[in-house]
C-alpha cells in the first residue's frame, strides 16, 4: 500500500493550485502520476474517504479533499462519509 502517496495527494490539494486544477480537470490522468494500488486509485476517484482512512491515510490530510471540493467531495459529503469510519481503523499499515 502507498499511504504516503495518498497523504501526499491530500497535501498537494491544499498547497498546489495547479495540481488541484489538474485533479479537477482530469483526475484519472493526474492520479496516474502516483504509485497507487488499484483499490487506492478507485477509492480516491470515488471520494471514498472511509476506505482511504481505513488504509491509514491521515484524517487531517483527508479533510482537505472535501475542503477543496475535489474528487466529487464537498465538506458535507466528506463529513457524512468519514463518520462511517470506526476509531482505530485508520492506523498506518
Helices and strands as residue ranges (DSSP letters): H 3-15, H 17-25, H 27-31, H 38-46, H 49-54, H 59-67, H 75-82
